[in-house]
């Protein structure tokens, strides 16, 4: 509801110099008068639904954060179970090496580990993530 300038009433207010500068800068960026910006801010502050709008916006953000946390928890649980299953399977299937073969196995293991890190780096840089593959398999 716009009121003509001749019907508006004058208000004098004292502002902190920093707040006054910020108001002037904001008004300049918006190409509006500082008076118009201050009037809109006061109207918004006094509006009965301003708090409801803020609360709704905060609630929406919190819901999104909660969904993201639930996805992270699920992904972490999948990761933990995958690692536990792999370690258990590996420990049950790999026989101890004789002393003479351990040096060669360490060298081969080091090379394989380096290749693993390279493959992991490629996958993290642009390949599909495990949760994407799982989601795709579930949808099929």
N, CA, C and O atoms as a MOPAC input file, in Angstrom:
PM7 MOZYME 1SCF
protein

 N      0.84100 1    -1.15800 1     0.00000 1
 C      0.00000 1     0.00000 1     0.00000 1
 C      0.89900 1     1.23700 1     0.00000 1
 O      1.47000 1     1.60800 1     1.02500 1
 N      1.00800 1     1.85400 1    -1.14800 1
 C      1.86500 1     3.02700 1    -1.28600 1
 C      1.11800 1     4.26800 1    -0.83600 1
 O     -0.06100 1     4.45000 1    -1.13900 1
 N      1.81500 1     5.10600 1    -0.11800 1
 C      1.26400 1     6.37100 1     0.35200 1
 C      2.00000 1     7.47600 1    -0.37200 1
 O      3.22300 1     7.43300 1    -0.50900 1
 N      1.25900 1     8.46300 1    -0.83500 1
 C      1.91300 1     9.55000 1    -1.55700 1
 C      2.85200 1    10.29800 1    -0.62300 1
 O      2.59400 1    10.38400 1     0.57800 1
 N      3.94500 1    10.84200 1    -1.16700 1
 C      4.94400 1    11.51500 1    -0.32900 1
 C      4.36200 1    12.65200 1     0.50100 1
 O      4.84400 1    12.89900 1     1.60700 1
 N      3.33900 1    13.35300 1     0.00700 1
 C      2.79300 1    14.47500 1     0.77700 1
 C      2.00200 1    14.00900 1     1.99400 1
 O      1.76800 1    14.80400 1     2.90500 1
 N      1.58300 1    12.74500 1     2.03800 1
 C      0.83600 1    12.22200 1     3.18600 1
 C      1.73900 1    11.51300 1     4.19900 1
 O      1.28900 1    11.15300 1     5.28700 1
 N      2.96800 1    11.32000 1     3.85400 1
 C      3.89900 1    10.65200 1     4.76400 1
 C      4.32600 1    11.61100 1     5.86700 1
 O      4.33100 1    12.82900 1     5.68900 1
 N      4.68200 1    11.03800 1     6.99900 1
 C      5.13400 1    11.84400 1     8.12400 1
 C      6.63200 1    11.66200 1     8.31300 1
 O      7.18300 1    10.58600 1     8.08200 1
 N      7.25400 1    12.70900 1     8.72500 1
 C      8.70900 1    12.71900 1     8.90700 1
 C      9.07200 1    12.03800 1    10.22400 1
 O      8.36900 1    12.17800 1    11.22500 1
 N     10.19100 1    11.29100 1    10.20500 1
 C     10.72400 1    10.63800 1    11.39800 1
 C     12.21100 1    10.92700 1    11.45800 1
 O     12.92900 1    10.73000 1    10.47800 1
 N     12.66200 1    11.38400 1    12.58500 1
 C     14.10200 1    11.58100 1    12.78500 1
 C     14.58500 1    10.44400 1    13.66900 1
 O     14.00100 1    10.15300 1    14.71300 1
 N     15.64600 1     9.82000 1    13.23800 1
 C     16.19500 1     8.70800 1    14.01000 1
 C     17.70500 1     8.84600 1    14.04500 1
 O     18.32100 1     9.31500 1    13.08800 1
 N     18.28800 1     8.43500 1    15.14700 1
 C     19.73900 1     8.43900 1    15.28200 1
 C     20.24500 1     7.03800 1    14.98600 1
 O     19.76400 1     6.06000 1    15.55700 1
 N     21.21400 1     6.94900 1    14.09100 1
 C     21.78900 1     5.66100 1    13.71800 1
 C     23.27500 1     5.64100 1    14.03600 1
 O     23.95700 1     6.66400 1    13.98000 1
 N     23.74300 1     4.49000 1    14.35900 1
 C     25.17400 1     4.27700 1    14.51500 1
 C     25.83900 1     4.63700 1    13.18200 1
 O     25.29600 1     4.30200 1    12.13000 1
 N     26.98900 1     5.30300 1    13.19400 1
 C     27.62400 1     5.70800 1    11.92800 1
 C     27.85200 1     4.53700 1    10.95700 1
 O     27.68300 1     4.69100 1     9.74800 1
 N     28.23100 1     3.37900 1    11.48800 1
 C     28.44500 1     2.22100 1    10.61300 1
 C     27.13500 1     1.76300 1     9.97500 1
 O     27.10200 1     1.44000 1     8.78800 1
 N     26.05500 1     1.73500 1    10.76200 1
 C     24.74700 1     1.35100 1    10.23700 1
 C     24.27500 1     2.35700 1     9.19400 1
 O     23.71600 1     1.96900 1     8.16800 1
 N     24.49200 1     3.63400 1     9.44400 1
 C     24.12000 1     4.68300 1     8.48800 1
 C     24.87600 1     4.50300 1     7.17600 1
 O     24.29700 1     4.65300 1     6.10000 1
 N     26.17100 1     4.18200 1     7.26100 1
 C     26.98200 1     3.96300 1     6.05200 1
 C     26.46400 1     2.74600 1     5.29200 1
 O     26.34200 1     2.77600 1     4.06700 1
 N     26.15800 1     1.66200 1     6.03500 1
 C     25.65300 1     0.44700 1     5.38700 1
 C     24.30800 1     0.69800 1     4.70900 1
 O     24.05100 1     0.18000 1     3.62200 1
 N     23.45300 1     1.49100 1     5.35100 1
 C     22.16100 1     1.83600 1     4.76400 1
 C     22.36900 1     2.62800 1     3.47300 1
 O     21.73400 1     2.35100 1     2.45500 1
 N     23.25700 1     3.60600 1     3.52400 1
 C     23.53100 1     4.42300 1     2.33700 1
 C     24.11200 1     3.57000 1     1.21000 1
 O     23.71900 1     3.71400 1     0.05300 1
 N     25.04800 1     2.68200 1     1.54900 1
 C     25.63700 1     1.80000 1     0.53300 1
 C     24.58000 1     0.89400 1    -0.08700 1
 O     24.55000 1     0.71600 1    -1.30500 1
 N     23.72300 1     0.32700 1     0.73800 1
 C     22.66600 1    -0.55800 1     0.24500 1
 C     21.70800 1     0.21600 1    -0.65900 1
 O     21.32600 1    -0.26400 1    -1.72700 1
 N     21.32400 1     1.41700 1    -0.22300 1
 C     20.41900 1     2.23900 1    -1.02300 1
 C     21.06000 1     2.59800 1    -2.36600 1
 O     20.38200 1     2.58900 1    -3.39400 1
 N     22.34200 1     2.91000 1    -2.36900 1
 C     23.04600 1     3.22400 1    -3.61500 1
 C     23.05500 1     2.02600 1    -4.56100 1
 O     22.81100 1     2.17100 1    -5.75900 1
 N     23.34000 1     0.83000 1    -4.01100 1
 C     23.37300 1    -0.37300 1    -4.85100 1
 C     21.99900 1    -0.65300 1    -5.45600 1
 O     21.90500 1    -1.11400 1    -6.59400 1
 N     20.93900 1    -0.37800 1    -4.70500 1
 C     19.56700 1    -0.63200 1    -5.16700 1
 C     18.99000 1     0.54400 1    -5.96400 1
 O     17.89100 1     0.47100 1    -6.51400 1
 N     19.76800 1     1.62600 1    -6.00500 1
 C     19.31500 1     2.84700 1    -6.66600 1
 C     17.96600 1     3.29800 1    -6.11000 1
 O     17.05300 1     3.65100 1    -6.85600 1
 N     17.86600 1     3.27700 1    -4.78800 1
 C     16.67900 1     3.69200 1    -4.05300 1
 C     17.11800 1     4.69200 1    -2.97800 1
 O     18.30100 1     4.80000 1    -2.65700 1
 N     16.15400 1     5.40700 1    -2.44100 1
 C     16.49800 1     6.33500 1    -1.36400 1
 C     16.67900 1     5.57300 1    -0.06200 1
 O     16.05500 1     4.53300 1     0.15000 1
 N     17.53100 1     6.09000 1     0.80500 1
 C     17.74300 1     5.48600 1     2.11700 1
 C     16.43400 1     5.50700 1     2.90600 1
 O     16.16400 1     4.59600 1     3.68900 1
 N     15.63100 1     6.53600 1     2.70200 1
 C     14.34600 1     6.63700 1     3.38900 1
 C     13.42400 1     5.48400 1     2.98200 1
 O     12.75900 1     4.89400 1     3.83300 1
 N     13.38400 1     5.16800 1     1.70400 1
 C     12.53600 1     4.07500 1     1.22500 1
 C     13.01600 1     2.72800 1     1.77800 1
 O     12.20300 1     1.88900 1     2.16600 1
 N     14.32800 1     2.52700 1     1.81100 1
 C     14.89300 1     1.28400 1     2.34900 1
 C     14.57100 1     1.17600 1     3.83700 1
 O     14.17100 1     0.11100 1     4.30600 1
 N     14.74200 1     2.26400 1     4.58000 1
 C     14.46300 1     2.25800 1     6.01700 1
 C     12.97400 1     2.00800 1     6.26500 1
 O     12.61400 1     1.26700 1     7.18100 1
 N     12.11300 1     2.61600 1     5.45900 1
 C     10.67400 1     2.41000 1     5.60800 1
 C     10.30600 1     0.94000 1     5.37700 1
 O      9.52900 1     0.36500 1     6.13800 1
 N     10.86400 1     0.34000 1     4.33000 1
 C     10.58100 1    -1.06900 1     4.03800 1
 C     11.09400 1    -1.96900 1     5.16200 1
 O     10.43400 1    -2.94000 1     5.53300 1
 N     12.26200 1    -1.64900 1     5.69700 1
 C     12.83000 1    -2.45700 1     6.78700 1
 C     11.96800 1    -2.35900 1     8.04400 1
 O     11.73100 1    -3.36200 1     8.71700 1
 N     11.50200 1    -1.15900 1     8.35700 1
 C     10.65300 1    -0.98600 1     9.53600 1
 C      9.33000 1    -1.71300 1     9.34000 1
 O      8.84100 1    -2.37700 1    10.25400 1
 N      8.74300 1    -1.58800 1     8.13800 1
 C      7.47100 1    -2.26700 1     7.85900 1
 C      7.63700 1    -3.78100 1     7.98900 1
 O      6.77700 1    -4.46200 1     8.54800 1
 N      8.73500 1    -4.29300 1     7.47700 1
 C      8.99000 1    -5.73400 1     7.57700 1
 C      9.16300 1    -6.15300 1     9.02500 1
 O      8.65000 1    -7.19200 1     9.44100 1
 N      9.88000 1    -5.35100 1     9.78800 1
 C     10.11600 1    -5.64700 1    11.20500 1
 C      8.81100 1    -5.66200 1    11.99400 1
 O      8.63000 1    -6.48800 1    12.88900 1
 N      7.91100 1    -4.75500 1    11.66300 1
 C      6.64800 1    -4.63800 1    12.39200 1
 C      5.54900 1    -5.55000 1    11.84800 1
 O      4.48900 1    -5.67900 1    12.45900 1
 N      5.79700 1    -6.16900 1    10.72100 1
 C      4.79500 1    -7.03800 1    10.09900 1
 C      4.54200 1    -8.26100 1    10.97900 1
 O      5.49100 1    -8.90700 1    11.42400 1
 N      3.26700 1    -8.58700 1    11.23600 1
 C      2.98300 1    -9.74200 1    12.09900 1
 C      3.41400 1   -11.07200 1    11.48700 1
 O      3.67300 1   -12.03000 1    12.21500 1
 N      3.49200 1   -11.13900 1    10.16700 1
 C      3.86500 1   -12.41600 1     9.54800 1
 C      5.35900 1   -12.52400 1     9.25300 1
 O      5.80900 1   -13.53600 1     8.71500 1
 N      6.13500 1   -11.49300 1     9.59900 1
 C      7.57600 1   -11.54400 1     9.34300 1
 C      8.21300 1   -12.70700 1    10.10100 1
 O      9.02300 1   -13.44600 1     9.54100 1
 N      7.85000 1   -12.86700 1    11.36500 1
 C      8.41600 1   -13.96800 1    12.15400 1
 C      7.98500 1   -15.32000 1    11.60600 1
 O      8.76700 1   -16.27100 1    11.60100 1
 N      6.74300 1   -15.40500 1    11.14600 1
 C      6.26000 1   -16.66300 1    10.57500 1
 C      7.02000 1   -17.00800 1     9.30300 1
 O      7.35700 1   -18.17100 1     9.08000 1
 N      7.29500 1   -16.00800 1     8.46200 1
 C      8.06500 1   -16.25100 1     7.23100 1
 C      9.47600 1   -16.71000 1     7.57100 1
 O     10.00100 1   -17.64300 1     6.96300 1
 N     10.08700 1   -16.04400 1     8.55200 1
 C     11.43900 1   -16.43700 1     8.96400 1
 C     11.44200 1   -17.85700 1     9.51300 1
 O     12.32000 1   -18.65700 1     9.19000 1
 N     10.44900 1   -18.16100 1    10.34600 1
 C     10.35900 1   -19.49200 1    10.93700 1
 C     10.15000 1   -20.55600 1     9.85900 1
 O     10.74500 1   -21.63100 1     9.92100 1
 N      9.30500 1   -20.25500 1     8.87400 1
 C      9.06700 1   -21.20700 1     7.78400 1
 C     10.34400 1   -21.42700 1     6.97200 1
 O     10.66200 1   -22.55600 1     6.60000 1
 N     11.06700 1   -20.35000 1     6.70100 1
 C     12.31500 1   -20.48100 1     5.94400 1
 C     13.34500 1   -21.29000 1     6.72800 1
 O     14.04100 1   -22.13400 1     6.16300 1
 N     13.43800 1   -21.03100 1     8.02100 1
 C     14.37700 1   -21.78100 1     8.86100 1
 C     13.97100 1   -23.24500 1     8.93100 1
 O     14.81700 1   -24.13500 1     8.84800 1
 N     12.65400 1   -23.49600 1     9.08600 1
 C     12.17300 1   -24.87800 1     9.12100 1
 C     12.49400 1   -25.62500 1     7.83900 1
 O     12.87900 1   -26.79300 1     7.87400 1
 N     12.33700 1   -24.95400 1     6.71100 1
 C     12.64800 1   -25.56500 1     5.41600 1
 C     14.13200 1   -25.93800 1     5.33800 1
 O     14.49400 1   -27.03100 1     4.90100 1
 N     14.97000 1   -25.00900 1     5.77100 1
 C     16.41400 1   -25.27400 1     5.75800 1
 C     16.76500 1   -26.42400 1     6.68300 1
 O     17.57000 1   -27.28700 1     6.33000 1
 N     16.16400 1   -26.44100 1     7.86900 1
 C     16.44300 1   -27.52600 1     8.81700 1
 C     15.99000 1   -28.87800 1     8.26800 1
 O     16.66700 1   -29.88700 1     8.46300 1
 N     14.85400 1   -28.89900 1     7.58700 1
 C     14.38900 1   -30.14600 1     6.96400 1
 C     15.39600 1   -30.63600 1     5.92500 1
 O     15.69900 1   -31.82700 1     5.86200 1
 N     15.91500 1   -29.71500 1     5.11100 1
 C     16.89600 1   -30.08400 1     4.09100 1
 C     18.18400 1   -30.60300 1     4.74600 1
 O     18.75900 1   -31.59400 1     4.29500 1
 N     18.62300 1   -29.93500 1     5.80000 1
 C     19.81600 1   -30.38000 1     6.52300 1
 C     19.58900 1   -31.76100 1     7.11800 1
 O     20.47900 1   -32.61000 1     7.07600 1
 N     18.39500 1   -31.99400 1     7.67400 1
 C     18.06400 1   -33.30100 1     8.25900 1
 C     18.10000 1   -34.39400 1     7.19200 1
 O     18.63700 1   -35.47400 1     7.43600 1
 N     17.53600 1   -34.12500 1     6.01500 1
 C     17.56900 1   -35.12500 1     4.92600 1
 C     19.01200 1   -35.41700 1     4.50600 1
 O     19.37800 1   -36.56800 1     4.26500 1
 N     19.82200 1   -34.36100 1     4.42200 1
 C     21.22600 1   -34.56100 1     4.05300 1
 C     21.95000 1   -35.39700 1     5.09900 1
 O     22.73900 1   -36.27600 1     4.75300 1
 N     21.68800 1   -35.13200 1     6.36900 1
 C     22.32200 1   -35.91300 1     7.43500 1
 C     21.88000 1   -37.37700 1     7.39500 1
 O     22.68500 1   -38.27800 1     7.62700 1
 N     20.60800 1   -37.60800 1     7.10100 1
 C     20.12600 1   -38.98600 1     6.99100 1
 C     20.83400 1   -39.71900 1     5.85200 1
 O     21.19000 1   -40.88900 1     5.99300 1
 N     21.03800 1   -39.03900 1     4.73100 1
 C     21.77200 1   -39.64900 1     3.60800 1
 C     23.21800 1   -39.92800 1     4.00600 1
 O     23.76200 1   -40.98100 1     3.67400 1
 N     23.83600 1   -38.99700 1     4.71100 1
 C     25.21700 1   -39.20400 1     5.15100 1
 C     25.31700 1   -40.38500 1     6.11200 1
 O     26.24200 1   -41.19200 1     6.01800 1
 N     24.36000 1   -40.48400 1     7.03900 1
 C     24.35400 1   -41.60700 1     7.98400 1
 C     24.21000 1   -42.93100 1     7.23700 1
 O     24.91100 1   -43.89700 1     7.53900 1
 N     23.30300 1   -42.97400 1     6.26600 1
 C     23.10400 1   -44.19500 1     5.48500 1
 C     24.38100 1   -44.55100 1     4.71600 1
 O     24.80700 1   -45.70600 1     4.71100 1
 N     24.98500 1   -43.55000 1     4.06600 1
 C     26.21500 1   -43.80300 1     3.31100 1
 C     27.33900 1   -44.27700 1     4.22100 1
 O     28.09800 1   -45.17300 1     3.85100 1
 N     27.45400 1   -43.69000 1     5.40200 1
 C     28.49100 1   -44.09700 1     6.34300 1
 C     28.24800 1   -45.52400 1     6.82400 1
 O     29.19500 1   -46.29900 1     6.96100 1
 N     27.00000 1   -45.87700 1     7.08000 1
 C     26.67600 1   -47.24500 1     7.49400 1
 C     27.01900 1   -48.23900 1     6.38900 1
 O     27.57000 1   -49.30500 1     6.66300 1
 N     26.69800 1   -47.89800 1     5.14600 1
 C     27.05000 1   -48.76400 1     4.01200 1
 C     28.55800 1   -48.92400 1     3.92100 1
 O     29.05800 1   -50.02900 1     3.71100 1
 N     29.28200 1   -47.82600 1     4.07700 1
 C     30.74700 1   -47.87100 1     4.01100 1
 C     31.31400 1   -48.75300 1     5.11500 1
 O     32.18000 1   -49.58900 1     4.85800 1
 N     30.83500 1   -48.57500 1     6.33200 1
 C     31.32200 1   -49.38000 1     7.45400 1
 C     31.04700 1   -50.86400 1     7.23900 1
 O     31.92600 1   -51.69900 1     7.44900 1
 N     29.83000 1   -51.19000 1     6.82300 1
 C     29.47800 1   -52.59400 1     6.61400 1
 C     30.26900 1   -53.19500 1     5.46000 1
 O     30.69000 1   -54.34900 1     5.52600 1
 N     30.47200 1   -52.41500 1     4.40300 1
 C     31.25800 1   -52.88800 1     3.25600 1
 C     32.69000 1   -53.19600 1     3.68300 1
 O     33.23500 1   -54.24800 1     3.34800 1
 N     33.28400 1   -52.27900 1     4.41500 1
 C     34.66000 1   -52.48400 1     4.86600 1
 C     34.75700 1   -53.68700 1     5.79900 1
 O     35.67300 1   -54.49900 1     5.66700 1
 N     33.82400 1   -53.80800 1     6.73500 1
 C     33.84800 1   -54.93700 1     7.67000 1
 C     33.70700 1   -56.26900 1     6.92900 1
 O     34.41300 1   -57.23200 1     7.22900 1
 N     32.79200 1   -56.31400 1     5.96500 1
 C     32.58800 1   -57.53000 1     5.18200 1
 C     33.83600 1   -57.87900 1     4.37700 1
 O     34.23100 1   -59.04300 1     4.30900 1
 N     34.45100 1   -56.87500 1     3.77100 1
 C     35.65300 1   -57.11500 1     2.99200 1
 C     36.79200 1   -57.62400 1     3.87300 1
 O     37.45700 1   -58.60000 1     3.52600 1
 N     37.01700 1   -56.96900 1     5.00500 1
 C     38.11000 1   -57.37200 1     5.89300 1
 C     37.88200 1   -58.79700 1     6.40300 1
 O     38.81500 1   -59.60000 1     6.42500 1
 N     36.66200 1   -59.11500 1     6.81000 1
 C     36.35800 1   -60.46200 1     7.29400 1
 C     36.60700 1   -61.49900 1     6.18300 1
 O     37.21100 1   -62.54600 1     6.41800 1
 N     36.13800 1   -61.18800 1     5.00000 1
 C     36.32500 1   -62.11000 1     3.87100 1
 C     37.80700 1   -62.26400 1     3.54600 1
 O     38.28500 1   -63.37600 1     3.32300 1
 N     38.52600 1   -61.16000 1     3.52100 1
 C     39.95200 1   -61.20100 1     3.19500 1
 C     40.72900 1   -61.99300 1     4.25000 1
 O     41.57500 1   -62.81900 1     3.90700 1
 N     40.44700 1   -61.74500 1     5.51900 1
 C     41.15300 1   -62.45900 1     6.58400 1
 C     40.86300 1   -63.95500 1     6.55600 1
 O     41.73300 1   -64.76200 1     6.88400 1
 N     39.65600 1   -64.32900 1     6.16900 1
 C     39.29500 1   -65.74600 1     6.10900 1
 C     39.86400 1   -66.46300 1     4.88700 1
 O     40.00800 1   -67.68500 1     4.89900 1
 N     40.18600 1   -65.71900 1     3.84300 1
 C     40.60100 1   -66.37800 1     2.60900 1
 C     42.09300 1   -66.30500 1     2.31000 1
 O     42.57600 1   -67.07000 1     1.47500 1
 N     42.83000 1   -65.43000 1     2.94900 1
 C     44.25500 1   -65.25700 1     2.65200 1
 C     45.08500 1   -66.02700 1     3.68000 1
 O     44.99400 1   -65.80900 1     4.88800 1
 N     45.89300 1   -66.93100 1     3.14500 1
 C     46.78200 1   -67.71500 1     4.00900 1
 C     48.04200 1   -66.90400 1     4.30900 1
 O     48.47400 1   -66.11300 1     3.47100 1
 N     48.63500 1   -67.08500 1     5.48300 1
 C     49.89200 1   -66.38300 1     5.79000 1
 C     50.98600 1   -66.79900 1     4.80700 1
 O     51.04800 1   -67.95300 1     4.38300 1
 N     51.84500 1   -65.84400 1     4.45100 1
 C     52.93900 1   -66.11900 1     3.51100 1
 C     54.16400 1   -66.64600 1     4.25800 1
 O     54.41300 1   -66.27700 1     5.40600 1
 N     54.91700 1   -67.50600 1     3.59200 1
 C     56.18100 1   -67.92300 1     4.19500 1
 C     57.13000 1   -66.72200 1     4.27700 1
 O     56.99500 1   -65.77200 1     3.50600 1
 N     58.07000 1   -66.76300 1     5.19100 1
 C     59.01500 1   -65.66300 1     5.42300 1
 C     59.73600 1   -65.27000 1     4.13400 1
 O     59.93400 1   -64.07900 1     3.89300 1
 N     60.12600 1   -66.21200 1     3.31500 1
 C     60.88900 1   -65.93900 1     2.10000 1
 C     60.07900 1   -65.13300 1     1.07500 1
 O     60.66400 1   -64.39500 1     0.28300 1
 N     58.75600 1   -65.25900 1     1.07500 1
 C     57.92400 1   -64.59000 1     0.07700 1
 C     57.40500 1   -63.23200 1     0.54800 1
 O     56.77300 1   -62.51500 1    -0.22700 1
 N     57.66000 1   -62.87000 1     1.79800 1
 C     57.07600 1   -61.64800 1     2.33900 1
 C     57.64600 1   -60.37600 1     1.71500 1
 O     56.89900 1   -59.42200 1     1.49800 1
 N     58.93700 1   -60.33300 1     1.42200 1
 C     59.54000 1   -59.13700 1     0.82400 1
 C     58.95100 1   -58.87400 1    -0.56000 1
 O     58.62400 1   -57.73500 1    -0.89400 1
 N     58.81800 1   -59.91800 1    -1.35400 1
 C     58.23500 1   -59.77500 1    -2.69300 1
 C     56.76600 1   -59.33700 1    -2.58100 1
 O     56.29900 1   -58.48700 1    -3.33900 1
 N     56.05800 1   -59.93000 1    -1.62900 1
 C     54.64600 1   -59.58700 1    -1.43600 1
 C     54.49600 1   -58.11900 1    -1.02000 1
 O     53.56900 1   -57.44300 1    -1.46500 1
 N     55.41100 1   -57.62100 1    -0.16200 1
 C     55.35100 1   -56.21300 1     0.23300 1
 C     55.56400 1   -55.30100 1    -0.96600 1
 O     54.85300 1   -54.30800 1    -1.11800 1
 N     56.52200 1   -55.62000 1    -1.81100 1
 C     56.79000 1   -54.80500 1    -3.00300 1
 C     55.58500 1   -54.82900 1    -3.94900 1
 O     55.16100 1   -53.78900 1    -4.45200 1
 N     55.05100 1   -56.00200 1    -4.18200 1
 C     53.88000 1   -56.12500 1    -5.04500 1
 C     52.68900 1   -55.40000 1    -4.42500 1
 O     51.93600 1   -54.72500 1    -5.12700 1
 N     52.52000 1   -55.53700 1    -3.11900 1
 C     51.44000 1   -54.85100 1    -2.41200 1
 C     51.57600 1   -53.34100 1    -2.51400 1
 O     50.58000 1   -52.63700 1    -2.68200 1
 N     52.80200 1   -52.84100 1    -2.41500 1
 C     53.02900 1   -51.39900 1    -2.54300 1
 C     52.63200 1   -50.89200 1    -3.91600 1
 O     52.00300 1   -49.84100 1    -4.03400 1
 N     52.99700 1   -51.63500 1    -4.96200 1
 C     52.61100 1   -51.24900 1    -6.32500 1
 C     51.08900 1   -51.28500 1    -6.48700 1
 O     50.49300 1   -50.37400 1    -7.06100 1
 N     50.47800 1   -52.34400 1    -5.97600 1
 C     49.01200 1   -52.44900 1    -6.07800 1
 C     48.32400 1   -51.31600 1    -5.31100 1
 O     47.30900 1   -50.78400 1    -5.75900 1
 N     48.87900 1   -50.95600 1    -4.16300 1
 C     48.30200 1   -49.88100 1    -3.36300 1
 C     48.38200 1   -48.55100 1    -4.11400 1
 O     47.42600 1   -47.77500 1    -4.11300 1
 N     49.52700 1   -48.29100 1    -4.75700 1
 C     49.66600 1   -47.06800 1    -5.54500 1
 C     48.62400 1   -47.02800 1    -6.66400 1
 O     48.01200 1   -45.98800 1    -6.90700 1
 N     48.42400 1   -48.16100 1    -7.34400 1
 C     47.42400 1   -48.22600 1    -8.41200 1
 C     46.02000 1   -48.04300 1    -7.84200 1
 O     45.16900 1   -47.40800 1    -8.46500 1
 N     45.78300 1   -48.59900 1    -6.66200 1
 C     44.49200 1   -48.42500 1    -5.99700 1
 C     44.22800 1   -46.94700 1    -5.72700 1
 O     43.13100 1   -46.45500 1    -5.99300 1
 N     45.24200 1   -46.22400 1    -5.19300 1
 C     45.07000 1   -44.80300 1    -4.91000 1
 C     44.79600 1   -44.00300 1    -6.17700 1
 O     43.98900 1   -43.07300 1    -6.16400 1
 N     45.46600 1   -44.36200 1    -7.27000 1
 C     45.21800 1   -43.67700 1    -8.53900 1
 C     43.78200 1   -43.92200 1    -9.01100 1
 O     43.09300 1   -42.99500 1    -9.43800 1
 N     43.34600 1   -45.16600 1    -8.93000 1
 C     41.97600 1   -45.49400 1    -9.34400 1
 C     40.96000 1   -44.78000 1    -8.45300 1
 O     39.94500 1   -44.28300 1    -8.94100 1
 N     41.23000 1   -44.73000 1    -7.15800 1
 C     40.33800 1   -44.04100 1    -6.22800 1
 C     40.26700 1   -42.55600 1    -6.56900 1
 O     39.18900 1   -41.96200 1    -6.56900 1
 N     41.41200 1   -41.96700 1    -6.85800 1
 C     41.44600 1   -40.55100 1    -7.24200 1
 C     40.63200 1   -40.28300 1    -8.49800 1
 O     39.90000 1   -39.29600 1    -8.56700 1
 N     40.75400 1   -41.15400 1    -9.48700 1
 C     39.96500 1   -40.99300 1   -10.71600 1
 C     38.47200 1   -41.10500 1   -10.42700 1
 O     37.66400 1   -40.33300 1   -10.94600 1
 N     38.12400 1   -42.06700 1    -9.60000 1
 C     36.70300 1   -42.28800 1    -9.28000 1
 C     36.12800 1   -41.09900 1    -8.50900 1
 O     35.01400 1   -40.65600 1    -8.78900 1
 N     36.88900 1   -40.58200 1    -7.53600 1
 C     36.41100 1   -39.43200 1    -6.77000 1
 C     36.33500 1   -38.18000 1    -7.63700 1
 O     35.48600 1   -37.31800 1    -7.41200 1
 N     37.21700 1   -38.07700 1    -8.62200 1
 C     37.24200 1   -36.90000 1    -9.48200 1
 C     36.05300 1   -36.85500 1   -10.44100 1
 O     35.62400 1   -35.76900 1   -10.83100 1
 N     35.52100 1   -37.99500 1   -10.82300 1
 C     34.43000 1   -37.89600 1   -11.79300 1
 C     33.64400 1   -39.16500 1   -12.01000 1
 O     32.65900 1   -39.15800 1   -12.74900 1
 N     34.04400 1   -40.23300 1   -11.39900 1
 C     33.34400 1   -41.49500 1   -11.62000 1
 C     32.08600 1   -41.60300 1   -10.79400 1
 O     31.82200 1   -40.74800 1    -9.94800 1
 N     31.31200 1   -42.63400 1   -11.02500 1
 C     30.09300 1   -42.80600 1   -10.23400 1
 C     30.44100 1   -43.15800 1    -8.78500 1
 O     31.42800 1   -43.84500 1    -8.52100 1
 N     29.63300 1   -42.68900 1    -7.87500 1
 C     29.82000 1   -42.99700 1    -6.46000 1
 C     29.09600 1   -44.29600 1    -6.12700 1
 O     28.16600 1   -44.69600 1    -6.82700 1
 N     29.52600 1   -44.94400 1    -5.06700 1
 C     28.93200 1   -46.21200 1    -4.65800 1
 C     27.43500 1   -46.06300 1    -4.42200 1
 O     26.65200 1   -46.90800 1    -4.85600 1
 N     27.03100 1   -44.99300 1    -3.73800 1
 C     25.59600 1   -44.84100 1    -3.45400 1
 C     24.78900 1   -44.66200 1    -4.73200 1
 O     23.61500 1   -45.02800 1    -4.77600 1
 N     25.41000 1   -44.09600 1    -5.78400 1
 C     24.72100 1   -43.98500 1    -7.06400 1
 C     24.55000 1   -45.36300 1    -7.68100 1
 O     23.48900 1   -45.68700 1    -8.21400 1
 N     25.60000 1   -46.17300 1    -7.60800 1
 C     25.50100 1   -47.52100 1    -8.16800 1
 C     24.46800 1   -48.34600 1    -7.40500 1
 O     23.70100 1   -49.09700 1    -8.00900 1
 N     24.44700 1   -48.20700 1    -6.09000 1
 C     23.48200 1   -48.93600 1    -5.28200 1
 C     22.06700 1   -48.47300 1    -5.61200 1
 O     21.16600 1   -49.29700 1    -5.76800 1
 N     21.86700 1   -47.16000 1    -5.72000 1
 C     20.54900 1   -46.63400 1    -6.04600 1
 C     20.09200 1   -47.11400 1    -7.41500 1
 O     18.92600 1   -47.46400 1    -7.59700 1
 N     21.02600 1   -47.13100 1    -8.39500 1
 C     20.67800 1   -47.60300 1    -9.73300 1
 C     20.29500 1   -49.07600 1    -9.72100 1
 O     19.36000 1   -49.48100 1   -10.41200 1
 N     21.01500 1   -49.88400 1    -8.93600 1
 C     20.70700 1   -51.31100 1    -8.85800 1
 C     19.36500 1   -51.54900 1    -8.17600 1
 O     18.62200 1   -52.45100 1    -8.56400 1
 N     19.05200 1   -50.74900 1    -7.17000 1
 C     17.78200 1   -50.91000 1    -6.45700 1
 C     16.62200 1   -50.55100 1    -7.37400 1
 O     15.57900 1   -51.20300 1    -7.33600 1
 N     16.79400 1   -49.50900 1    -8.20500 1
 C     15.74100 1   -49.06800 1    -9.11300 1
 C     15.49000 1   -50.09800 1   -10.21400 1
 O     14.37500 1   -50.19400 1   -10.72800 1
 N     16.52300 1   -50.87200 1   -10.58200 1
 C     16.38300 1   -51.83600 1   -11.69300 1
 C     15.55700 1   -53.02900 1   -11.30800 1
 O     15.34700 1   -53.92500 1   -12.12700 1

